[in-house]
């Protein structure tokens, strides 16, 4: 072997297709505690840790044979004294002297290996913690919801006079209890939805949905609140615009956006819902004429537990800051996206993009 | 029917009528069979597929519970047989797929004419008198290696891929690198494979089988091949000159010749 290659500051080995070591340099042999003469003619498997042997047979060799090269493969070689030597490998399979050989370069990566191990362990720990958190939130939400349902149900019975007539003060107190229950239930439902989304447990059943119909439904559900707040609503969407979406989830996203618009505009504002399509996508814009969102907050509003403007929201209207995070996750679960644009002082536009669907008759 | 064929990326070709169903092993996909199939195209109807979670299968069909054990993979095989209405099937399974074939043939023996097991092992981990070739920590070493090679990539690449659906080349790059579009699923396949124990399934096999055993196979040593032969009724063991664990990739001629010899003798 050429002295340059033999003493190069990286390991080098040439293998036959049957795994026999045809050439090996002194650098690699030394790193494995052996001499090159000793290792010539060995099967490469003897240089590998047991796990690496499996990896060689199931991944490395087939890839070398089929694609002719592999790059940046992490492998553990086994030194003569039984210790594992972590290596990074590049290999090229080519024809030489009438036979195929694989030329492999090995670079020892002791420090990087430790760093990567720590990084991986940190990642695993984060995944575990995240799963535990999602489970905890889900369980807690269930446990919190049950007594609340009972409080709410009994308050409704009292309010309805099922246990006798109420005087004015009692009726007022019961009304406040019911209002607080509704707020609390909404918060818990948000937490539960978000926990489910985060743990990947939300299933979406996608089918063609007429956008104008979903907008009309949103309008029906929120008409009263829009009027109460003194806002106006304008809608512009052609009847033949369809999206691939889960009807309930799509409705939920629309409701969230319009409810936010209602909440965050001073009385007398205008909400506009506009649907438009191109060849592959449909975009539904929900525009308000509110105070707007500063540019630096346009992304953070989609982060969980971020409140748009808690100062200006009535306590009964306040949530836990999950609405937009949930809406975006739902849009993404349907292969779509939810984005925001805004000009402070003029208002905001939230845009749901979803894959367009072929119009369905009826 | 269309769903199953798309789900498992099923490819059907060949000019014969008897189906020959090729099931890839852990580590890659149906591409592994490309050195063998030309030799059988003229006489058989060849069916190739990717297990859910591998190759170009539909990853959205992956069910963590179903594919936690080899039974889920056997279910893939049976569903493909049903979708194509395959009968009299010659099942060719590499490595772990040999056991998948054993499980599938155990559940619906009437569908299968023969099993050809390339490098089979019913249990990889040593157990009392049984020598599978590996200690549990060896397999954990493999999983760690996969984590470093796969998850190491996925940790940094997956978010990029997820956020760039308009750049399919990122996914393709991962696939090209490791024959796996989803590293996490590859790891689970490794767990289902290497922590399995199918020794008790062998004795109830009612379909004649050929065992192709490589020399110097670090994954399924010769004594494991002999064990499979001893326990499996109506099995034929052929010791190959081919070394390693993938004779259909490394020594296709010898593999083809032994398969043809067995099929002709039947």
Interface residues (C-beta under 8 A of the other chain):
Chain A: X17 X18 X19 X43 X45 X49 X50 X51 X52 X53 X54 X55 X56 X57 X58 X59 X61 X62 X63 X65 X66 X67 X71 X73 X74 X75 X76 X116 X117 X119 X120 X123 X335
Chain B: X25 X26 X27 X28 X31 X32 X34 X95 X134 X135 X138 X139 X140 X141 X142 X143 X144 X145 X146 X147 X148 X149 X151 X152 X155 X165 X176 X177 X178 X179 X194 X216 X217 X218 X219 X243 X244 X245 X246 X249 X250
